[in-house]
Amino acid sequence: MNKFNGSVPSFSMAQNLTQINLSYNQLTGQINSSRWENLTNLVNLDLRYNLLNGTIPPSVFSLPMLQKLQLSNNEFSGQLLEFGATSVLDTLDLSSNKLEGPIPKSILNFRGLKMLLLFSNNFTGSFILNHIQQLKNLSSLDLSFNSLSINYTDTNSSHSSFPNITTLKLVAGNLRRIPSFLRNQSKLSTLDLSQNQIHGEIPNWILRLSNLVQLNLSCNSLETLEGHFLNLTFTLSVLDLHSNQLQGQIPMLPGLATYLDYSRNNFSSSIPADIGDFLMYTMFFSLSSNKFQGSIPDSVCKASYLQVLDLSNNSLSGRIPQCLTEISRTLAVLNLRINKLDGSVPDRFPQSCSLKTLDLNGNQISGLFPKSLANCTMLEVLNMGNNQIMDTFPRLLKNISSLRVLVLRSNHFYGQIGCNTTSGAWPKLQIVDIARNNFSGEIPGTCLITWSAMMADEDDAMAKINHLRFQVLQFSQVYYQDAITVTTKGLEMELVKILAVFTSIDLSCNNFIGSIPEEVGDLKLLYGLNLSGNAFTGTIPSSLGNLRQLESLELSDNKLSGEIPQELVKLNFLSFLNLSNNQLNGKIPTGTQIQSFAPDSLAGNKGLWGPPLTVDITSRLPPPLEKGHSNAQPEIDFDLLSTETGCIFGLGAVIGPLVFCKRWRKWYYKTVESIFFKVFPQLEERIGPHQRHVHITQRPRR
């Protein structure tokens, strides 16, 4: 845990060393085989979390006293060669490298092995799970996130021959069924078989394992649950069944579980009225993306430890229970989006509100905006879009400085948006979508310059967290991932991860007037800007040329006038542009990707010309008239006229005699005939001299 760099030094002279721990440094280079052969007393070699590369020499595995070999989280690559194994090694951790090829069979010769961690590599080939019977002392096995095909074959031999495993993780191993030997694993506490190809039924015995604490069967093709789960006595804390094809009723487990995820299945009917009795200690509960109907039962508020409640993407109806807003003392995420909920939002958010995400998008919620939401000073994501809320702009939100995402899209909000600059409102704001409302008035430029997250340098922005997420359990790696739907480049796009560097402003389809503020050009990290469908006047600000990260610009259906600023040629990343239906004029700036856009993106501006609307005719326009000759008549070019007259006269002098004089015509045919047979003499021999005149002279008549 320092900042040592360079290569791993040679310890070959220190033959009495028993432990080498260089983990969590910045060491680079390879580990050569010659450096380890003399370390016959070495017990523990720990080089985790460095930048070491190259292959792992087989001699390292053959050290006679070595018990723990930990090389994870490096950049080791290549295949592991077969090696001469000893019976002393009890921990082998090669996880999170770039190792490839088959897993060496030599590993099975480490009969004293307790921990085998090979996850997050590029191992290929087939791994027969039955072979771990040889590792009698094995307690932890993790082969996840490789390119392996893990197989298991039922045999007549007793399942008792398998070691007593406490942790088994086989994520993304192409496993097709739940191994039956697990039935007798009385010490198993963590089982992760997610992201496989397991189908059919979840056996009842799996939840009867007496010490099972964590079970993850998500992202498979499971369809049913065997029997019922009532009166089960077990210590299950984490149950993850998301992204399967499970149907019917959700399993009602004793209220000891802290994490329950049933999302993305085919569970139907209604949420049980007594659901809260089974959530007494639950911190994460998700029924998202199922087929639930009916109302949200009040008993859900009995879950006094609940931090995340996600009931989104169902067909739930009725009102939001008042107690849901009251329990926001502990609740950090409340996601009820895309249901059929109606009524108003209960205005009962407590003073100690700890909400970070409130998503009610896509319901039938009406009434006024809840004023007590101002108590939720830690709020980061507020999405109330696509409802029927009728109110003025919620200025009470100005005091929530933590806000990152604000979506009020497609409601009935009205009036001016105003601005409060005294408290430095919304310095972290990165997504604003208030489109399709009835907002009016001018956009205050002084408000925009308080959105400092859109103004930061690119390096500063990248230093932020990668995306918005909420850590469910403290000191754990369990997170709730925020998601949102944005409209950009003329299309709806769902962001399953809200990147901290993604910024967007959508004020379209309102009644805003006045000019577009020059301050927009200060938002240098802006990715998308949509001001279409308003009544903006004046010119397009030249400051938009400062938005070097801009990919989508929509200013259509306004009353903008003047020329397109030449500064827009600096927008090298612009891939979507719509300036149609304004009053713009002048020549379209050339030398940029503006010429590559469809003509529709600039249509409806009668004064605009040049590519891509029209051909650039600048070079073909007549020279301007000299001063003082505004009434001069166009002059006749006699040189051009005399040339044309001469050509016509000469042509008539040749054709006239041929038409009206028979003697001239015969002479013409004989001359042409003579020239023709001089060019093609072989034709004269085939036709013959007595026939050629008749043959040739009759052709013109035909």
C-alpha positions in Angstrom: 0.0 0.0 0.0 2.6 2.5 -1.1 3.5 3.9 -4.5 6.5 1.7 -5.3 7.1 1.4 -9.1 9.6 -0.4 -11.3 10.0 -4.2 -11.4 9.8 -6.7 -8.6 13.3 -6.9 -7.0 15.1 -10.2 -6.8 14.9 -11.9 -3.4 16.8 -15.0 -4.5 19.6 -14.4 -2.0 17.2 -14.1 1.0 16.6 -17.8 1.3 15.0 -17.5 4.8 12.2 -15.2 3.6 8.8 -16.7 4.5 6.5 -13.8 3.4 6.7 -11.3 0.5 3.9 -8.8 0.4 4.2 -6.1 -2.2 0.4 -5.7 -2.9 -1.3 -2.4 -3.7 1.6 -0.7 -5.3 2.5 0.3 -8.9 5.0 -2.3 -9.8 5.5 -3.2 -13.5 7.3 -5.7 -15.6 7.4 -9.5 -15.5 8.2 -12.0 -12.7 11.1 -14.1 -13.9 11.3 -17.8 -13.0 14.9 -17.6 -11.9 14.1 -15.3 -9.0 11.9 -17.7 -7.1 13.7 -21.1 -7.2 15.9 -20.4 -4.2 13.1 -19.2 -1.9 12.5 -22.6 -0.5 11.1 -21.3 2.8 8.6 -18.9 1.2 5.1 -19.4 2.7 3.2 -16.4 1.3 3.7 -14.5 -1.9 1.3 -11.5 -2.3 1.6 -9.3 -5.4 -2.0 -8.3 -5.8 -3.1 -4.9 -7.2 -0.1 -4.0 -9.3 0.6 -3.6 -13.0 2.6 -6.7 -13.5 2.4 -8.4 -16.9 3.7 -11.3 -18.9 3.2 -15.0 -18.2 3.2 -16.6 -14.7 6.3 -18.9 -14.5 5.5 -22.5 -13.5 8.3 -22.5 -11.0 6.3 -20.2 -8.7 3.7 -23.0 -8.2 6.5 -25.5 -7.3 7.9 -23.7 -4.2 7.9 -26.4 -1.6 6.6 -24.4 1.4 4.3 -22.0 -0.4 0.8 -21.9 1.1 -0.7 -18.7 -0.3 -0.1 -17.4 -3.9 -2.0 -14.2 -4.6 -1.4 -12.5 -8.0 -4.9 -11.0 -8.6 -5.6 -7.6 -10.2 -2.6 -7.4 -12.5 -2.2 -7.7 -16.2 -0.7 -11.2 -16.4 -1.5 -12.9 -19.7 -0.9 -16.0 -21.8 -1.7 -19.6 -20.8 -0.9 -21.3 -17.5 1.4 -24.2 -18.2 1.1 -27.5 -16.4 3.3 -27.5 -13.3 4.5 -29.9 -10.6 2.2 -29.2 -7.8 2.8 -29.8 -4.1 0.2 -30.5 -1.4 1.0 -27.4 0.7 -0.8 -24.6 -1.3 -4.1 -23.7 0.3 -4.9 -20.3 -1.4 -4.5 -19.6 -5.1 -5.9 -16.3 -6.3 -5.2 -15.4 -10.0 -8.4 -13.4 -10.5 -8.8 -10.2 -12.6 -6.0 -10.8 -15.0 -5.8 -11.6 -18.7 -5.0 -15.3 -18.5 -6.3 -17.5 -21.3 -6.5 -21.0 -22.5 -7.7 -24.0 -20.5 -7.4 -24.3 -16.7 -4.4 -26.5 -16.0 -5.3 -29.9 -14.6 -2.3 -29.6 -12.3 -4.4 -27.4 -10.0 -6.4 -30.4 -9.0 -3.2 -31.9 -7.5 -3.1 -29.2 -4.8 -5.0 -31.5 -2.4 -4.8 -29.0 0.4 -6.3 -26.2 -1.6 -9.0 -24.2 0.3 -9.5 -21.2 -1.9 -9.4 -21.2 -5.7 -10.2 -17.8 -7.3 -9.8 -17.6 -11.1 -12.6 -15.2 -11.9 -12.4 -12.3 -14.4 -9.9 -13.8 -16.9 -10.2 -15.2 -20.4 -10.0 -18.9 -19.6 -11.6 -21.1 -22.2 -12.5 -24.8 -22.7 -14.6 -27.1 -20.6 -14.5 -27.4 -16.8 -16.1 -30.5 -15.3 -17.4 -29.5 -11.9 -17.3 -33.1 -10.7 -13.5 -32.9 -10.6 -13.5 -30.7 -7.5 -14.2 -33.9 -5.6 -10.4 -34.3 -5.6 -10.0 -31.1 -3.6 -11.2 -32.4 -0.2 -10.4 -29.2 1.6 -11.9 -26.8 -0.9 -14.2 -24.1 0.7 -14.3 -21.3 -1.8 -14.4 -21.6 -5.6 -15.0 -18.7 -8.0 -14.7 -19.3 -11.8 -17.0 -16.4 -12.8 -16.6 -14.2 -15.8 -14.5 -16.3 -18.1 -15.3 -18.0 -21.4 -15.6 -21.4 -19.8 -18.3 -24.1 -20.3 -18.9 -25.4 -16.9 -20.5 -28.8 -16.8 -21.8 -31.1 -14.2 -22.8 -34.8 -14.5 -25.0 -36.6 -12.0 -23.4 -39.8 -10.9 -24.4 -42.7 -8.8 -21.7 -41.9 -6.3 -22.7 -40.2 -3.1 -22.8 -36.4 -3.0 -21.0 -36.7 0.3 -17.7 -37.1 -1.7 -17.8 -33.4 -2.6 -15.9 -31.0 -0.3 -17.9 -28.8 2.1 -18.0 -25.6 0.2 -18.9 -22.3 1.8 -18.7 -20.0 -1.3 -19.4 -21.1 -4.9 -19.6 -18.5 -7.7 -20.0 -19.7 -11.3 -21.3 -16.5 -12.9 -21.5 -16.5 -16.7 -20.2 -20.1 -17.0 -22.8 -21.5 -19.5 -24.1 -23.7 -16.8 -27.4 -25.3 -17.8 -28.8 -26.6 -14.5 -28.4 -26.2 -10.7 -25.9 -28.9 -9.6 -27.7 -31.4 -7.5 -24.7 -32.0 -5.2 -25.5 -28.7 -3.6 -28.4 -30.3 -1.8 -26.0 -31.7 0.8 -23.9 -28.6 1.2 -24.8 -27.8 4.7 -22.0 -25.2 5.1 -22.8 -23.3 1.9 -23.3 -19.6 2.7 -22.9 -17.9 -0.7 -24.1 -19.3 -4.0 -24.0 -17.2 -7.2 -25.1 -19.0 -10.4 -26.3 -15.8 -12.2 -25.9 -15.1 -15.9 -26.0 -18.7 -17.0 -28.5 -20.8 -19.1 -30.4 -22.5 -16.2 -34.0 -23.0 -17.0 -37.0 -24.7 -15.5 -37.7 -24.8 -11.8 -36.0 -23.4 -8.7 -35.9 -26.4 -6.3 -37.4 -26.0 -2.9 -34.4 -27.6 -1.2 -32.1 -24.7 -2.2 -33.8 -22.4 0.2 -33.7 -25.0 3.0 -29.9 -25.0 3.1 -29.3 -24.2 6.8 -26.4 -21.8 6.4 -27.3 -20.1 3.1 -26.9 -16.3 3.4 -26.6 -15.1 -0.2 -28.4 -16.7 -3.2 -28.1 -15.1 -6.7 -29.9 -16.9 -9.6 -30.5 -13.8 -11.6 -30.2 -13.5 -15.4 -31.2 -17.1 -16.2 -34.4 -18.7 -17.8 -36.0 -19.9 -14.6 -39.8 -20.2 -14.8 -41.3 -21.6 -11.6 -40.7 -22.1 -7.9 -41.2 -25.5 -6.5 -43.8 -25.6 -3.8 -44.2 -22.8 -1.3 -41.8 -21.1 1.0 -43.8 -20.6 4.1 -42.6 -21.8 7.5 -39.0 -22.0 6.2 -36.3 -21.5 8.9 -33.2 -20.2 7.3 -30.8 -17.2 7.5 -31.1 -16.0 3.9 -30.1 -12.3 3.7 -29.7 -11.7 0.0 -32.0 -13.2 -2.6 -31.6 -12.0 -6.2 -33.9 -13.5 -8.8 -34.1 -10.7 -11.3 -34.2 -11.1 -15.1 -35.8 -14.6 -15.3 -39.2 -15.7 -16.5 -40.7 -16.4 -13.1 -44.5 -16.1 -12.8 -47.3 -16.4 -10.3 -46.9 -15.1 -6.8 -43.6 -13.8 -5.4 -42.0 -16.0 -2.7 -43.0 -14.7 0.7 -39.9 -15.3 2.8 -39.4 -14.7 6.6 -38.6 -11.1 7.3 -34.9 -11.6 7.8 -33.7 -10.8 4.3 -32.0 -7.4 3.7 -31.9 -7.6 -0.1 -34.8 -8.9 -2.3 -34.8 -8.4 -6.0 -37.7 -9.9 -8.0 -37.5 -7.4 -10.9 -37.7 -8.2 -14.6 -39.9 -11.4 -14.4 -43.5 -12.3 -15.2 -44.9 -12.1 -11.6 -48.5 -11.0 -11.8 -51.7 -10.5 -9.7 -51.4 -7.9 -6.9 -48.9 -7.2 -4.2 -49.9 -9.1 -1.1 -51.6 -6.8 1.4 -49.4 -8.1 4.3 -46.1 -7.6 2.3 -44.7 -5.4 5.0 -44.7 -8.3 7.5 -42.0 -10.0 5.4 -39.9 -6.8 5.0 -39.1 -6.1 8.6 -35.3 -5.9 8.0 -35.3 -5.4 4.3 -33.1 -2.5 2.9 -33.5 -3.2 -0.8 -36.8 -4.3 -2.3 -37.6 -4.4 -6.1 -40.6 -5.6 -8.0 -39.8 -3.6 -11.0 -40.8 -4.6 -14.6 -43.3 -7.3 -13.8 -47.1 -7.4 -14.3 -48.4 -6.4 -10.9 -51.9 -4.7 -10.7 -53.9 -3.2 -7.9 -52.8 -0.7 -5.4 -49.6 -0.3 -3.3 -50.5 -1.7 0.2 -50.0 0.5 3.2 -48.2 -2.3 5.0 -45.1 -1.7 2.9 -44.4 1.2 5.2 -43.7 -1.4 8.0 -40.3 -1.8 6.4 -38.6 0.6 8.7 -35.1 -0.1 7.4 -36.0 0.2 3.8 -33.5 2.3 1.7 -34.6 1.4 -1.8 -38.1 0.7 -3.0 -38.6 0.1 -6.7 -42.1 -0.8 -8.0 -41.6 0.8 -11.4 -42.8 -0.6 -14.8 -45.9 -2.3 -13.6 -49.7 -1.6 -13.8 -50.2 -0.4 -10.3 -53.1 2.0 -9.8 -54.7 4.1 -7.0 -53.0 6.7 -4.9 -49.5 6.8 -3.4 -49.8 5.8 0.2 -49.1 8.8 2.5 -46.9 6.8 4.7 -44.4 6.3 1.8 -43.4 9.9 2.0 -43.3 9.8 5.8 -40.8 6.9 5.9 -38.3 8.9 3.8 -36.3 9.4 6.9 -34.6 6.2 5.9 -35.7 5.8 2.3 -33.1 7.0 -0.2 -34.7 5.7 -3.4 -38.4 5.7 -4.2 -39.1 4.6 -7.8 -42.7 4.3 -8.9 -42.3 5.3 -12.5 -44.5 4.0 -15.4 -47.5 2.8 -13.6 -51.1 4.1 -13.4 -51.0 5.9 -10.1 -53.3 8.9 -9.7 -54.1 11.6 -7.2 -51.6 14.0 -5.9 -48.2 13.4 -4.3 -48.7 13.2 -0.5 -47.2 16.4 0.9 -45.7 14.7 4.0 -42.0 14.7 3.5 -40.4 15.0 6.9 -37.8 17.5 8.0 -35.2 14.7 8.2 -35.9 13.5 4.6 -33.0 11.4 3.2 -34.4 10.8 -0.3 -31.7 10.9 -3.1 -33.9 9.6 -5.9 -37.6 10.3 -6.4 -39.0 9.0 -9.7 -42.7 9.2 -10.4 -42.4 9.6 -14.2 -45.2 8.2 -16.5 -48.2 8.0 -14.2 -51.5 10.0 -14.0 -50.5 12.1 -11.0 -52.2 15.5 -10.7 -52.6 18.3 -8.2 -49.9 20.6 -7.0 -46.2 20.1 -6.5 -45.5 18.9 -2.9 -43.9 21.9 -1.0 -42.5 19.6 1.7 -40.2 18.1 -0.9 -37.9 21.1 0.0 -37.0 19.1 3.1 -35.2 16.5 1.0 -32.0 18.5 0.8 -30.0 15.4 -0.3 -32.1 14.9 -3.4 -30.0 14.2 -6.6 -32.6 12.8 -9.1 -36.1 14.2 -9.3 -38.2 12.8 -12.2 -41.9 13.8 -12.3 -42.3 13.9 -16.0 -45.3 12.7 -18.1 -48.0 13.4 -15.4 -50.7 15.9 -15.0 -49.3 18.2 -12.4 -50.5 21.8 -12.7 -48.4 24.3 -10.8 -45.9 27.1 -11.2 -42.2 26.3 -11.4 -41.2 24.7 -8.0 -38.8 27.4 -6.8 -38.6 25.7 -3.5 -36.1 23.3 -5.2 -33.6 26.1 -5.5 -32.3 25.3 -2.0 -31.5 21.7 -2.9 -27.9 22.2 -4.0 -27.3 18.4 -4.5 -29.7 18.2 -7.4 -28.2 16.6 -10.5 -31.2 15.6 -12.6 -34.5 17.6 -12.9 -37.3 16.2 -15.2 -40.7 17.9 -15.2 -41.4 17.0 -18.8 -45.0 16.8 -20.2 -47.0 18.3 -17.4 -49.1 21.5 -17.0 -46.5 23.7 -15.3 -46.9 27.4 -16.2 -45.4 30.8 -15.5 -41.9 32.0 -15.5 -39.1 29.8 -14.2 -37.3 32.6 -12.3 -33.9 32.3 -10.7 -32.3 32.5 -7.3 -28.6 33.2 -7.6 -28.0 34.2 -4.0 -27.6 30.6 -2.8 -25.6 29.4 -5.8 -28.5 27.1 -6.9 -27.8 23.7 -8.4 -24.0 23.7 -8.8 -24.2 19.9 -9.6 -27.1 20.0 -12.1 -26.3 18.1 -15.3 -29.7 17.1 -16.8 -32.6 19.6 -17.1 -35.8 18.6 -19.0 -38.9 20.8 -18.5 -40.1 20.4 -22.1 -43.8 20.3 -23.1 -45.3 22.5 -20.5 -46.7 26.0 -20.5 -43.7 27.9 -19.1 -43.4 31.5 -20.4 -41.3 34.6 -20.1 -37.6 34.9 -20.8 -34.8 32.6 -19.8 -32.6 34.3 -17.2 -29.0 34.1 -18.3 -27.9 34.7 -14.7 -29.5 31.4 -13.7 -27.6 29.4 -16.2 -24.2 30.4 -14.9 -24.9 28.9 -11.5 -25.0 25.4 -13.2 -21.3 25.0 -12.7 -21.2 21.3 -13.3 -21.9 22.1 -17.0 -19.1 24.7 -17.0 -16.3 22.7 -15.5 -13.2 21.8 -17.4 -13.3 18.3 -19.0 -10.6 17.0 -16.7 -12.6 18.1 -13.7 -15.7 16.4 -15.0 -13.9 13.1 -15.6 -12.6 13.2 -12.0 -16.2 12.8 -10.8 -17.8 9.4 -10.1 -18.4 7.5 -13.3 -22.2 7.4 -12.9 -24.9 8.1 -10.4 -25.6 5.3 -8.0 -26.6 4.7 -4.4 -24.7 2.3 -2.2 -27.4 0.2 -0.5 -25.4 -1.5 2.3 -22.6 0.4 3.9 -19.2 -1.3 3.5 -20.6 -3.4 0.6 -20.5 -3.5 -3.2 -24.3 -3.5 -3.5 -25.6 -0.5 -5.5 -28.8 0.8 -6.8 -28.3 2.1 -10.4 -30.2 5.3 -11.4 -31.7 5.3 -14.9 -33.5 7.9 -16.9 -35.1 8.5 -20.3 -33.8 11.6 -22.2 -34.9 13.0 -25.6 -31.9 13.8 -27.7 -31.1 13.9 -31.4 -34.8 13.7 -32.1 -35.1 10.3 -30.3 -35.9 9.0 -26.9 -32.9 7.3 -25.3 -32.8 5.4 -22.0 -29.7 6.0 -19.9 -29.4 2.8 -17.8 -26.4 4.6 -16.3 -26.4 8.3 -15.8 -22.8 9.2 -16.5 -21.6 12.2 -14.5 -20.2 13.7 -17.7 -23.5 13.6 -19.6 -25.2 17.0 -19.6 -28.4 18.0 -21.4 -30.9 20.9 -21.4 -34.3 20.5 -23.0 -36.7 23.5 -22.7 -38.6 22.7 -25.9 -42.3 23.1 -26.6 -43.1 25.9 -24.1 -43.9 29.6 -24.6 -40.5 31.1 -23.8 -39.9 34.5 -25.5 -37.0 36.9 -25.9 -33.5 36.1 -27.1 -31.4 33.0 -26.3 -29.1 34.0 -23.5 -25.4 34.5 -24.4 -24.6 32.7 -21.2 -25.6 29.4 -22.8 -22.1 29.5 -24.3 -20.6 29.2 -20.9 -21.9 25.6 -20.4 -18.9 24.1 -22.1 -19.7 20.5 -21.2 -23.1 20.6 -22.7 -23.9 17.4 -24.8 -27.5 18.3 -25.9 -29.4 21.6 -26.2 -33.0 21.7 -27.3 -34.9 25.1 -27.3 -37.2 24.2 -30.2 -41.0 25.0 -30.3 -40.9 28.3 -28.4 -41.1 31.9 -29.5 -37.5 32.9 -29.2 -36.5 36.0 -31.2 -33.3 37.7 -32.2 -30.2 36.0 -33.6 -28.5 32.7 -32.7 -25.8 33.6 -30.1 -22.3 33.3 -31.5 -21.3 32.0 -28.0 -22.7 28.6 -29.0 -19.5 28.1 -30.8 -17.9 27.6 -27.4 -19.8 24.4 -26.8 -17.1 22.1 -28.2 -18.7 18.9 -26.7 -22.1 19.6 -28.2 -23.6 16.7 -30.3 -27.2 17.8 -30.6 -28.6 21.3 -31.3 -32.3 21.9 -31.8 -33.6 25.5 -32.3 -36.4 24.8 -34.7 -39.9 26.3 -34.7 -39.0 29.7 -33.2 -38.7 33.2 -34.6 -35.0 33.5 -34.8 -33.6 35.8 -37.5 -30.3 36.9 -38.9 -27.5 34.7 -40.2 -26.2 31.4 -38.9 -23.1 32.4 -36.9 -19.8 31.4 -38.5 -18.7 30.3 -35.0 -20.8 27.1 -35.3 -18.1 25.7 -37.6 -16.1 25.0 -34.4 -18.7 22.3 -33.3 -16.7 19.3 -34.5 -18.8 16.7 -32.6 -22.2 18.0 -33.8 -24.1 15.0 -35.2 -27.7 16.3 -35.0 -28.9 19.8 -36.1 -32.3 21.3 -36.5 -32.7 25.0 -37.3 -35.9 24.6 -39.4 -38.9 26.9 -39.4 -37.3 30.2 -38.3 -36.6 33.5 -40.1 -32.9 32.9 -40.7 -31.3 34.4 -43.8 -28.0 34.6 -45.6 -25.5 32.1 -46.7 -25.1 28.8 -44.7 -21.5 28.6 -43.3 -19.4 26.3 -45.4 -16.5 24.1 -44.6 -18.2 22.2 -41.7 -20.4 19.2 -41.2 -23.4 21.5 -41.6 -23.4 20.6 -45.3 -23.8 16.9 -44.4 -27.1 17.4 -42.7 -30.4 16.8 -44.5 -32.1 19.8 -46.1 -35.0 19.3 -43.7 -32.8 20.5 -40.8 -32.6 23.9 -42.4 -35.9 24.1 -44.2 -38.6 26.8 -43.5 -36.1 29.7 -43.6 -36.8 31.6 -46.8 -33.7 33.7 -46.6 -31.2 30.9 -46.2 -29.2 29.6 -49.2 -26.2 27.5 -50.0 -25.5 23.8 -49.3 -27.3 21.7 -48.3 -30.4 23.7 -49.2 -29.3 25.0 -52.7 -26.3 24.8 -55.0 -23.8 27.5 -54.2 -24.3 29.9 -57.2 -22.0 32.6 -56.0 -19.5 32.1 -58.9 -22.3 32.2 -61.5 -24.0 35.5 -60.4 -23.5 38.5 -62.8 -21.0 41.1 -61.6 -22.6 44.0 -59.7 -23.5 47.1 -61.7 -21.1 50.0 -61.3 -22.3 52.9 -59.3 -24.4 55.4 -61.3 -25.6 52.8 -63.8 -28.6 51.4 -62.0 -30.9 52.1 -65.0 -28.5 50.8 -67.7 -29.9 48.3 -70.2 -28.2 44.9 -70.8 -25.7 45.1 -73.7 -25.6 42.8 -76.8 -22.5 40.7 -77.3 -21.9 41.2 -81.2 -18.9 38.9 -81.2 -21.1 36.0 -80.0 -23.9 37.0 -82.4 -21.6 37.1 -85.5 -20.2 33.6 -84.7 -23.7 32.0 -84.5 -24.8 33.8 -87.8 -21.7 32.5 -89.6 -22.3 28.9 -88.6 -25.9 29.0 -89.8 -25.0 30.6 -93.2 -22.2 28.0 -93.8 -24.5 25.1 -93.0 -27.1 26.4 -95.4 -24.6 26.8 -98.3 -23.6 23.1 -98.1 -27.0 21.5 -97.6 -29.0 23.8 -100.0 -27.5 22.5 -103.4 -27.8 18.8 -102.2 -31.5 19.3 -101.7 -32.4 21.3 -104.8 -29.8 20.3 -107.5 -29.8 16.7 -108.8 -26.3 17.0 -110.5 -24.7 18.2 -107.3 -26.4 15.3 -105.4 -25.0 12.6 -107.8 -21.5 14.1 -107.6 -21.7 14.0 -103.8 -22.7 10.4 -103.7 -19.9 9.3 -106.1 -17.4 11.2 -104.0 -18.5 9.7 -100.7 -18.6 6.2 -102.3 -15.0 6.6 -103.6 -13.8 7.7 -100.1 -15.7 5.0 -98.4 -14.1 2.1 -100.4 -10.6 3.6 -100.1 -11.1 3.3 -96.3 -12.7 -0.1 -96.5 -11.3 -1.9 -99.6 -12.4 -5.3 -98.5 -16.0 -4.3 -98.9 -15.4 -3.4 -102.6 -14.1 -6.9 -103.3 -17.2 -8.6 -101.7 -19.8 -6.3 -103.3 -18.2 -6.1 -106.8 -17.7 -3.0 -109.0 -20.9 -3.4 -110.9 -23.1 -3.4 -107.8 -21.4 -1.0 -105.6 -22.9 2.2 -107.0 -26.4 0.9 -106.8 -25.9 -0.4 -103.3 -24.3 2.8 -102.0 -26.7 5.2 -103.7 -29.8 3.5 -102.4 -28.8 3.7 -98.8 -29.5 7.4 -98.3 -33.0 6.9 -99.7 -33.8 4.3 -97.2 
